[in-house]
Amino acid sequence: MAEAINHDPRLAVEIAGIRFNNPVIGASGTFGYGLEFAELIDLNRLGGFATKGLSARPLSGNPPPRIVETHGGMLNAIGLQNIGARAFIKEKLPPLRRYDTRIIANVFGYSDDDYVEAITILNDGEGIAAYELNISCPNVKEGGIVIGNSPESAARLTEKARRASTRPLIVKLSPNVTDVTLVAREIAGAGADCLSLINTIVGMSVDVNTRRPRLSYGTGGLSGPAIRPIAVRMVYEVARAVDVPLIGIGGIACATDALEFIIAGATAIQIGTANYYDPTVTMKVIDGLSAHCQRDRIKALNSLTKSISTE
Ligand SMILES: Cc1cc2nc3c(=O)[nH]c(=O)nc-3n(C[C@H](O)[C@H](O)[C@H](O)COP(=O)(O)O)c2cc1C
């Protein structure tokens, strides 16, 4: 049974009918299958987390080196390594169900059919709150970003996933486009219940001694504080273009960072890279949001969503 926790009621948010005790969510790929964090933080305090991208069949990802540190962030080219949707249901979901936190299954495929197959398998997994469609991974040659950067193919996949899914559908946007609102509008129009943004930004790092890329894949996805202003700008733009709720992601490391996204238009936020250097960062952000509400006498944090003034 989940332990009784005194959640701060001011932080509760609802997205597509799902209630989160607070808007702080562990980001896909940086939070394992959730259980890895159970000894480091109290998962019952966490609003939710997104699993590593799950595919219909297990994947081994790209060969090493797959991670490089950069100023204010990191480049990764993991390449969707995961245990597969069936093993997730069998091995990870039963212990996860003991915790009072929303489980978001992040879904990946190389083709539309792959995504639909993974969702169909996951529909049998009791305890999953929603799906997050990763159509924005830059570290694979098919699927991912290839689908997410084209408004037409993103809309087509969203429609198929919406039909296959028995749960709310979050679609994760790629920042590697000129105008993020074009694809956001198409995806929202195709039936997405929520949009999350951003995934990583394509980058590269070169070893000057070997004159080879420092990642085996060549390029990688940039994440961490270095990308935050880009992510905030995109949340601001998308909030003006669509009516569905948004989850802001990108370089969040403290409550002030989270508030930037919320004021720009996000209902909830995800924290990724910061978990690597501080595994307790999610708890600190929750406490910081409560302190902000207390200090400014805010009765409901969600009253700040899209409260930005540009005059
Ligand atoms: C090592 C690593 C693996 C990731 N794997 C996934 C993934 O499987 N699916 C996905 O949608 N996003 C994945 N992401 C992207 C993150 O969820 C997040 O969108 C991105 O890192 C930006 O947030 P951050 O700056 O807080 O890390 C990954 C990021 C990192 C650093």
The ligand as an SDF file (V2000), in Angstrom:
LIG
                    3D

 31 33  0  0  0  0  0  0  0  0999 V2000
   20.0350    9.9360  -21.5520 C   0  0  0  0  0  0  0  0  0  0  0  0
   18.6980   10.4270  -22.0490 C   0  0  0  0  0  0  0  0  0  0  0  0
   17.7600    9.5160  -22.5590 C   0  0  0  0  0  0  0  0  0  0  0  0
   16.5300    9.9600  -23.0360 C   0  0  0  0  0  0  0  0  0  0  0  0
   15.6100    9.0510  -23.4860 N   0  0  0  0  0  0  0  0  0  0  0  0
   14.3740    9.4740  -23.8790 C   0  0  0  0  0  0  0  0  0  0  0  0
   13.3630    8.5340  -24.2760 C   0  0  0  0  0  0  0  0  0  0  0  0
   13.5490    7.3110  -24.2470 O   0  0  0  0  0  0  0  0  0  0  0  0
   12.1700    9.0220  -24.7200 N   0  0  0  0  0  0  0  0  0  0  0  0
   11.8940   10.3660  -24.7260 C   0  0  0  0  0  0  0  0  0  0  0  0
   10.7920   10.7640  -25.1040 O   0  0  0  0  0  0  0  0  0  0  0  0
   12.8210   11.2810  -24.3130 N   0  0  0  0  0  0  0  0  0  0  0  0
   14.0360   10.8620  -23.8900 C   0  0  0  0  0  0  0  0  0  0  0  0
   14.9750   11.7840  -23.4700 N   0  0  0  0  0  0  0  0  0  0  0  0
   14.6370   13.2310  -23.4760 C   0  0  0  0  0  0  0  0  0  0  0  0
   14.2020   13.7440  -22.0860 C   0  0  0  0  0  0  0  0  0  0  0  0
   13.0380   13.0810  -21.6230 O   0  0  0  0  0  0  0  0  0  0  0  0
   13.9580   15.2720  -22.1170 C   0  0  0  0  0  0  0  0  0  0  0  0
   12.9510   15.5620  -23.0490 O   0  0  0  0  0  0  0  0  0  0  0  0
   15.2140   16.0610  -22.4790 C   0  0  0  0  0  0  0  0  0  0  0  0
   16.3650   15.4860  -21.8880 O   0  0  0  0  0  0  0  0  0  0  0  0
   15.1390   17.5350  -22.0430 C   0  0  0  0  0  0  0  0  0  0  0  0
   14.9670   17.6600  -20.6460 O   0  0  0  0  0  0  0  0  0  0  0  0
   16.1970   17.9110  -19.6050 P   0  0  0  0  0  0  0  0  0  0  0  0
   16.9750   19.0710  -20.1420 O   0  0  0  0  0  0  0  0  0  0  0  0
   15.5470   18.1640  -18.2820 O   0  0  0  0  0  0  0  0  0  0  0  0
   17.0070   16.6450  -19.6130 O   0  0  0  0  0  0  0  0  0  0  0  0
   16.2240   11.3540  -23.0010 C   0  0  0  0  0  0  0  0  0  0  0  0
   17.1620   12.2640  -22.4720 C   0  0  0  0  0  0  0  0  0  0  0  0
   18.3850   11.8300  -21.9990 C   0  0  0  0  0  0  0  0  0  0  0  0
   19.3650   12.8470  -21.4410 C   0  0  0  0  0  0  0  0  0  0  0  0
  1  2  1  0
  2  3  1  0
  2 30  2  0
  3  4  2  0
  4  5  1  0
  4 28  1  0
  5  6  2  0
  6  7  1  0
  6 13  1  0
  7  8  2  0
  7  9  1  0
  9 10  1  0
 10 11  2  0
 10 12  1  0
 12 13  2  0
 13 14  1  0
 14 15  1  0
 14 28  1  0
 15 16  1  0
 16 17  1  0
 16 18  1  0
 18 19  1  0
 18 20  1  0
 20 21  1  0
 20 22  1  0
 22 23  1  0
 23 24  1  0
 24 25  2  0
 24 26  1  0
 24 27  1  0
 28 29  2  0
 29 30  1  0
 30 31  1  0
M  END
$$$$
